[in-house]
Amino acid sequence: MIARRLQFDAVKHSVLHSNQLDGITQRSTEDAGLFLTHLVHSGWAKGLKTSVVAFDIVQSSDTLALQTA
């Protein structure tokens, strides 16, 4: 309950960076997609070419811990 309140206040008062999307209750994968789309369109408007590379690293820390043990 305390963690939720701290997170709510941090979002409300803009304590967290606007690019911090992971693990925040009021920010979702859809928000990340919209932000990425905005960056691509902004680049296109400036005449730039844009590439996107995505990695799925959900369980990478578990795998690394097992390999070092």
Secondary structure, 3 states (H helix, E strand, C coil): CHHHHHHHHHHHCCCCCCCCCCCCCCCCHHHHHHHHHHHHHHHHHCCCCCCCCCCCCCCHHHHHHHHHC
